Amino acid sequence: MKAIRLGFTGMGHIPVHAHLPALAPLVESGEVVLQAFSDINEDAAKEQAKVFGARATYSSHAEMLDKEELDAVYVCLPPTLHKDEITSAVDKGIHVFVEKPVSQDMGQAVEFSKAIDKAGVVSQVGFMSRYYPSADIVMKLLAERTPRHAQIMRFGSGRFIRLWTSRYELCGGSFVENTIHVVDLLRHFLGDIDKVSAFYVMREQPDPEPAPINIPYVYGVNYRFASGVVANATTSKVLTNSDFRRSEVMIISDDSLIEWSTDEVIENGKSVWKAEGNAYQSAFNNQAKAFIDAVRAEDPTMMRSPYVPSLNSLAAVLGANASAEEGGTVLDLHDFASGN
């Protein structure tokens, strides 16, 4: 079996703490070779190359793509830093894994999707929630039910963590940066979303100095799915003096209220499944294995969240931002994604 030669562009927190550990068993079994790491800070790439055993390092993704023979590349960059990393890879026939959110610019994401579609390469967006074993359990339950309503509720800390996830202009806010995971999970369960309306509660900003955090306190979003299912999503960053967090995802049918979490599935108040071991790592492991298997087979249909159809998840969160900025206007996501 030929090893898949991987490159990485961007060596920040997620590749180091999630993707590379998930790939480690595949490296050990000989299914994967970590061919090259690239980062604008080449010292960071060299440091991680020593840890994970990459064969070469670069400060330029373009140089890496020109000099290395790669089968696939992981693109792990903040959304505002995407330039030509994806198109440069797929134009060479290199398969791509792109960390979410893939862009803050819907037009840019559409152009990338066209390049991926034209190249016919395997693509995967890092929506790892689809790979939780608990997601498989919900899919089996829903096969015998008719969902009519879904609910997302996420309450967490509004404290400063790092700059790019604390600035609206850099990350699009918490709904784009983080809640997109469960919005995409609802798409996995219920199909595409066609309309959105949203209201946000903005933080008061000191004058004249900018605050380190300028993302909204509260995101209230309503969705209508193409199937007719209606969903409500609330993300709250109000808590600042407490470390308490709470997250709920519910899907409601005529005779069934399913509660999904990473570690458990509950229906009508009774647990129907509980995780064994580290569900978070299992999801990343499953995602990595699926991507590598799809690359080896050169079969884009083997992925749960290929880039092109995943544009609906991006449109759903960027469309929520646009609706909130327009005072809650109902937006058609097909029109929004096409720029109309």
N, C-alpha and C positions, 0 to 999 in steps of 0.2 A: 504493500500500500504506500503510495507516494504521500509524503508529508506536505501539508498545506503551508506555504511560506507566507507569513503574516508580517505586515508593517503596522506601526502605530503613529498617528499624527496627533500630538497633544498628550502630555504625560502628567496630567493633573490627578485629582483625587479619585475620580471614578475608574479610570483605567488601572491605577495602582492598587486600589482597594477592592475592586469588584471584578473587572473584566480579566485582568491578568491572573488573579487567583483562580478564576473559573476556568481559564485555559490551561492552568498548570497540569491537571491530570492528562490532558490531551498532548501536551508537550512531553510529559513523562512516558506516555505510551507510544510516542513517535508519530502521532497523527498530525502534529503541528510543529513547525519550526518558527521561533521568533526571530525573523530575519533582520529587522531594523526598527529602531525607535527614532522619531523626530520630534523636536520641540524647539521653539525659539530660544529657550534656555538649554543649550546643549549639555550643560553640566547636569541638569535634571535628567536628561535622557541617558547620559552616561551612568549616573547613579542608579537608575532603575534597570539599565542593561546589566549591571553587575548583580543586581538582586535576582532578576528573572532570566538572565542568560541570553539576552539579545546579541546578535552577532555584530551589528554595526549601529552607529548613532549619527544623527545629522541635526543641524540647526534649521534646515530647510526641507519642507515636505517635497518640494519640486526636485531638489537634488536627490532625495531618497528614491523618488519614483523613477528618476532617470538612471540611477546607478544600480539599483537593486532589481532583481527579478522576483516580483511579488505575485502571489495568487490573489491576495485580498489585503485590504487595509482597514483598520479601525480609525475613524475620524472622531476624536473626542475633544471638541472645542466648545467654548461658550457660544451661544447663538449669534452674537454680533460679530464674531471673529471669522465666520465662514467667508472665504473668497473663492478660490478655484480648487480647493483640496479635493472635492468630490468629482468635479468635471475632469480634472487632470488625471485622476485615477481611472474613471470609467472609460475615458477616451483611449486608454491603453489596454482596455479589456480586463481591468482589475476589479474584482468584486469589492463591495463596500458595506461596512457596518458604520452607521452614523448615530452618535449619541443624541438623545433628545435634549431640549427642543432643537429641531434641525435648523431653524432660522427664526428671526423676528420679522423677516420680510417675506410676505406670502409670495410676491412675485419672484424673488430669488429662489424660494423653495420649489416653485413650479418649474423654473428653468432647470434646476438640478434634476427634477423628476423627469423632465423631457430627455435630458442627457442619459439618465439611467435607463429609461425605457428604450431609447434608440440603441444603446450599447448592448442591451439584452443581458446584462450581468445580474448576478444575485445581489440583492440589497436587503438590508435589515436596519430598521430604526430601533433604538434601544428601549423599547417598551417592554421591559422585563416582567411586568406584572402579568402579562399573558402567559408566562411560563411558570407561574406558581402552581404547584399541584392543586391548591384550593380552587384556582380558576377552572381547572379541568372538571372538578366536582360540580361547580355551578353550571358549566356548559351541559353536563349530563342531566342535571335537574331541569334546566330550562328546555331541554329537548321534549319534555312531556308537559310543559306549562305554557301559558300565553301571557307574557309580561305586559303590563299596562302602565307601570309607573316605576321610576327608579330615583334613588336619593343618594347624594354624596354629602357627607358632613365631615369637615376637617378643621380641628381647632388646635392651634399650635403656638409656639413662641414667636413674638414679633421682635425678638432681640437681634442685634447685629451678629452675623456669622462671618460672612466674607463680602467683599465689596460688590462683586458683580451680581450676586443674588440679592443684594439690598437696594439696588438702584433700578428704578422702573425702565430707564432708557437702556440699561445693559441686559436685563433679563426678561422684561415684560411683566414683572410682578410675579407673585407666588403662584397665581393660577396658571400662568404659562410655564413657569420653571418647574413646578412640582405637581400641582393638581392635574396637569396633563396626563400623568400616569394613570389615574383612575378614570379620567374622561375616556382615554383610549381603552381602558379595560371595559367600560360600559359599551363601547363600540364593538369590542370582541364578543360581548354577551348579546347585544341587541341590534347590531348593524349600524349603518351610517347615520349621522345627524344631519338634518336639513335646515333647521332654523335655530337662532339663538337670540336671547335678549338678556341684558345684564345691567345691574346697578352696583357701584362700588362706593365704599366710604373711604375717602382720601385722608391721609395724615395732614395735620397742620404743620406747616413748615416755618422754621424760624426765619426772621428777616434781619439782616441781609444774608447771613451765612447759610449755605446749604447744609442740611442734616445728613448724617451718614446713611440714613435710611429714608427713602422717599416712596416706597411701595405702599399700596393701599392697606388699610387695616382690615377691611372686610370686602369679600367678593360674593355677590349674590347673582347666580346665573341660572337661567331657565333654558332648557333644550326641548326641541321636538325632533324625534327620530323619524326617518323615512317610513318606518313601520307603523307610526302613529303613537308610539310610546312617548310619554312626557317624563322629563327628568328635571330635578332641581339639584343644584350644586352650591354648597356654601363652603367657602374657605375663610377662616378667621385667623388673623395675626394680631389680635387685640392683646392677648396675654403677654405681659412683659416682666412681671414680677413673680412668675410661677413657671416651673418646668413641666407642669401637667400638660399632657397631650391626649387628644381623642380623635379617632378616625372611624367613620362608618360608611359602608357601601351597602345599600339595600335594593333589592329588586322585588317588586310586588306584583303578584298575579291574583286571579280571583280567589284561590284557596291557598295561597302560599306567600309568605314573607321570608325571603332569603336574605340573610346577613352574611356578606363576604368579608373575610379578613385574610391576611397572609397566612395565619396559623390555624384558622378554624372556619367551618361553614355551619351556620345555624339556620334551621327552617322552622318557622312557627314556634320559636323559643326553644327548640330542642337541637342539640349538637348532632350533626350527621357525619361530621368528619373533623379530625384533628391532625395537625402535622406532627411528624416525628423528625427530630433533628432540626437543623437550621434551615427554615423555609426560605429565608432571604438568599442564602448562598445557593440553595437548590435551584431557585429561579434563574440566577445568573449562570449556574452550571448548565441547566437545561437550554438556556438561550445560546450559550457558546457552542454546545454540541450541535444544536440544530443548525446554526450558521455554518459551522465547519462541514457538516454533512451535506448541506445545500450547495456549498462551494465545490465540494468534491464531486457531487453529482451534476453540477452546473444547472441546477433546477431552481429558478426563482420562486416557483410555486410552493416550495417546501418551507418557506418562512411564514411566521404568524403575523409579522408586521413589516412587509416590504415597503420601501420608500414611497412608491407612487400611491397606493391606496391609503397610506398613513397621512397623506396630506389632509384628509378629512379631520383627523385629530388635531393637527396644527391649526386648521381653519376654525375649529370649534373653540380653541382658546384665544387665538388672535382675534377672532370674530367677537368673542365676549369682550375683549378690551375695546374694540371699535364700537360695539354697542354701548358700553358704559360711557365712553367718551362722547357719544351722541345722545346721552340722556336716556338710555334704555331702548333705543330703536330696535325693532325686530329686523334681523338680517337674514337673508337667504344665503346659506353657506356655499351653495354652488356658484352663485353670482359673486360672492366675496372672494372665493378661491380663484375665480377666473379674472378678477379685477374689474368686474362690471359694477 
